[in-house]
Amino acid sequence: MAAGAIRVGIGGWTFEPWRGTFYPDDLTQKRELAYAAERLTAIEINATFYGSQKPESFRKWASETPEGFLFSVKGPRFATNRKVLSEGAESVTRFLDSGVTELGPKLGPILWQLAATKRFDPDDLAGFLKLLPAKRNGVALRHVIEARHESFADPRFVEMLRDAKVAQVILDDPDHPMIADPTADFVYLRLERAQEEIETGYAEDELDAWAKRLAAYARGETPKDLPALSAAPAPKTPREVFAFFISGAKVRNPAAAQAMIGRLKG
């Protein structure tokens, strides 16, 4: 059985400290996305969390990246940073019609990050999941929820997402719970422990361990050394995997992503 593709990247592509550490000093800013896309296989667009982008911007980004490259896109905070998620229909619709589908075949998962204070409310979550369409403007959509409150460490959360065919972020972060269960036909990880004193962000043995976990997810397995909640194992079927080195020591994230890509090729 063939494994799913593994895509590894970073959050955004514009960050001044990356000049000289990732980007050459003489690289023009308008070439940064193309340069990053030649060395990574995915990028998570975070600017959409804070404000809408123009349709022509999404078209331009798609045109500057190679075939097979994918963007994940972070949904707006206006849809997720609210007391009642199921009341965010207008914000979800406005975002999906703002031009994000102009990425076309380069559109990867849409990330909906919940507030760290948002507690697990099954009824409210069910209402929010109903707001997430499988297609918009003729483009297939995939959705992923990042739940950061400890109350989401509940098997019911896993089962709800499986029923909705929505993924949940497997979060490697010291301040939020990790839930390792696959819940969709793809897996989405955000790795947030990069350390500035380590050139590759993560130590060699940590990168080796994560490479094995990503490969296990791609084969349709759940890594045995990560905390799964559901008593019912996910079907063993190949899954596409997205892994983003993000937050932590941000200056090291491109090096961490490249180091991971090198391991997965080897």
C-alpha positions in Angstrom: 0.0 0.0 0.0 1.5 3.3 -1.1 1.9 6.0 1.6 0.4 9.5 1.3 2.4 12.5 0.3 4.2 14.4 3.2 4.3 18.2 2.8 6.6 20.2 5.1 6.7 24.0 5.4 6.6 27.1 7.6 4.1 29.9 8.5 4.2 32.7 6.0 7.3 33.8 4.0 7.9 37.4 5.0 10.0 37.7 8.2 12.9 40.1 8.4 15.2 37.8 10.5 15.0 35.2 7.7 17.1 37.5 5.6 20.7 36.2 5.8 19.6 33.1 7.7 17.2 31.6 5.1 17.0 34.2 2.3 20.2 35.5 0.7 20.9 39.1 1.6 20.7 40.1 -2.1 17.3 38.5 -2.8 14.6 41.0 -3.5 11.5 40.8 -1.3 9.2 40.0 -4.3 11.2 36.8 -4.9 10.9 35.5 -1.4 7.9 33.3 -2.0 9.3 31.8 -5.1 12.6 31.1 -3.2 10.8 29.5 -0.3 8.6 27.4 -2.5 11.6 26.0 -4.3 12.9 24.6 -0.9 9.7 23.7 0.9 6.6 21.8 -0.2 3.9 23.9 1.6 3.3 27.2 3.4 0.6 28.1 5.9 -0.8 31.6 5.1 -1.4 33.3 8.4 -2.2 36.9 7.2 -5.8 35.8 6.5 -6.4 35.3 10.2 -6.0 39.0 10.8 -7.7 40.5 7.7 -9.0 39.6 4.2 -6.7 39.4 1.2 -7.5 40.4 -2.4 -8.4 37.7 -4.9 -5.5 38.9 -7.1 -3.1 38.3 -4.3 -4.2 34.6 -4.1 -3.8 34.3 -7.9 -0.4 35.9 -7.7 0.8 33.6 -5.0 -0.4 30.5 -6.9 1.5 31.7 -10.0 4.8 32.2 -8.1 5.0 28.6 -6.8 5.8 25.4 -8.6 3.3 22.7 -9.6 2.5 20.4 -6.7 3.1 23.1 -4.1 0.3 23.7 -1.6 -0.9 26.5 0.7 -2.9 26.0 3.8 -4.9 29.1 4.7 -5.8 30.2 8.2 -9.5 31.2 8.6 -10.3 34.6 10.1 -10.3 35.3 13.8 -13.8 36.9 13.4 -15.1 33.4 12.7 -13.3 31.5 15.5 -12.6 34.0 18.3 -16.2 34.2 19.5 -18.1 32.8 22.4 -20.6 30.9 20.2 -18.8 29.4 17.2 -22.1 28.4 15.5 -22.9 32.1 15.1 -20.0 32.7 12.8 -21.8 31.8 9.5 -21.4 35.3 8.0 -17.7 35.4 8.8 -17.1 32.0 7.3 -19.0 32.8 4.2 -17.3 36.1 3.7 -13.9 34.5 4.0 -14.6 31.6 1.6 -15.8 34.2 -0.9 -12.9 36.6 -0.4 -10.7 35.0 -3.1 -9.1 32.1 -1.2 -10.4 29.6 -3.9 -8.4 31.5 -6.5 -5.5 29.3 -5.3 -7.3 26.6 -7.2 -5.4 23.3 -7.1 -2.8 24.8 -4.8 -5.3 25.3 -2.0 -4.6 22.9 0.8 -6.4 22.7 4.1 -8.2 25.6 5.7 -7.2 26.0 9.3 -9.7 27.2 11.9 -7.8 28.1 15.1 -10.0 28.4 18.1 -9.2 30.8 21.0 -7.1 29.2 23.7 -10.0 30.0 26.2 -12.6 28.3 24.1 -13.9 25.2 25.9 -15.3 22.1 24.3 -19.0 22.4 23.8 -20.3 19.5 21.7 -23.5 21.3 20.6 -21.7 24.5 19.6 -18.9 22.6 17.8 -21.5 20.6 15.9 -23.1 23.9 14.8 -19.8 25.2 13.6 -18.9 22.1 11.7 -22.1 22.5 9.7 -20.8 25.9 8.5 -17.8 24.3 6.8 -18.7 23.3 3.2 -17.0 20.6 1.2 -16.8 22.8 -1.9 -16.9 26.5 -2.8 -16.8 28.1 -6.2 -16.1 24.7 -7.8 -13.1 24.1 -5.6 -13.0 21.2 -3.1 -12.3 22.3 0.5 -10.6 20.5 3.4 -11.0 21.8 6.9 -8.9 21.4 10.1 -9.7 22.6 13.6 -7.0 23.7 16.1 -8.5 23.3 19.6 -6.2 24.7 22.3 -8.2 24.3 25.5 -7.5 21.2 27.6 -11.2 20.4 27.6 -11.0 19.2 24.0 -8.9 16.2 25.1 -12.1 14.3 25.0 -12.9 11.2 22.8 -16.2 12.8 21.8 -14.2 15.6 20.0 -12.3 13.0 18.0 -15.5 11.2 17.0 -17.3 14.4 16.0 -14.5 15.3 13.7 -14.4 11.9 12.2 -18.1 12.0 11.5 -17.6 15.4 9.8 -14.4 14.3 7.9 -12.6 17.3 9.4 -9.0 17.0 10.7 -7.7 18.4 14.0 -4.3 19.9 14.5 -1.8 17.7 16.1 -0.1 20.3 18.1 3.5 20.0 19.4 3.3 22.9 21.9 4.2 23.1 25.6 1.1 25.1 26.5 -1.7 23.2 24.8 -2.8 19.6 24.7 -1.7 17.2 21.9 -4.4 15.0 20.4 -2.8 12.6 18.0 -5.8 10.8 16.5 -6.3 11.1 12.7 -9.9 12.2 12.0 -9.9 12.8 8.2 -8.1 11.6 5.1 -5.2 14.0 5.8 -3.2 14.8 8.9 -2.1 18.3 10.0 0.7 19.0 12.4 2.0 22.3 13.8 5.4 21.8 15.4 6.1 24.7 17.8 9.1 23.9 19.9 12.0 25.2 17.8 14.9 26.5 19.8 17.0 29.4 18.7 20.3 27.9 20.0 19.9 24.9 17.7 20.7 25.7 14.1 18.0 23.4 12.8 15.5 24.4 15.5 15.0 20.9 16.8 17.8 18.5 17.9 18.8 15.8 15.5 17.1 13.0 17.5 13.9 15.0 17.7 13.9 15.5 14.0 14.5 11.8 13.5 11.6 11.0 15.8 9.2 13.4 14.0 10.3 12.0 10.6 9.2 8.5 11.7 5.9 9.8 13.0 5.1 11.7 9.8 5.9 8.6 7.8 3.7 6.5 10.1 0.8 8.9 9.5 1.4 8.8 5.8 1.1 5.0 5.9 -2.2 5.3 7.6 -1.0 4.5 11.1 -1.1 6.5 14.4 2.4 6.8 16.0 2.5 4.7 19.1 4.5 7.3 21.1 1.8 10.1 20.7 -1.3 10.4 22.8 -4.4 9.2 21.0 -7.8 9.5 22.7 -10.3 7.3 20.8 -10.8 3.7 21.8 -11.6 3.0 18.1 -8.5 3.2 15.9 -8.7 5.2 12.7 -8.9 3.2 9.5 -5.5 2.2 8.3 -5.5 4.0 4.9 -2.8 6.2 3.4 -3.1 9.9 4.4 -1.6 13.1 3.0 0.4 14.8 5.8 1.0 18.5 6.4 3.7 19.5 8.9 4.4 23.1 9.6 7.3 24.4 11.7 5.8 27.5 13.2 6.1 29.7 16.3 8.8 28.8 18.8 12.1 30.3 17.7 10.6 31.5 14.3 14.0 32.3 12.9 14.9 28.6 12.9 11.8 27.3 11.3 12.9 27.3 7.7 16.1 25.3 8.7 13.9 22.9 10.6 11.6 22.4 7.7 14.5 21.8 5.3 16.1 19.4 7.6 12.9 17.4 7.8 12.4 17.4 4.1 16.0 16.0 3.8 15.2 13.2 6.2 12.0 12.2 4.4 13.9 12.1 1.1 16.6 9.9 2.6 
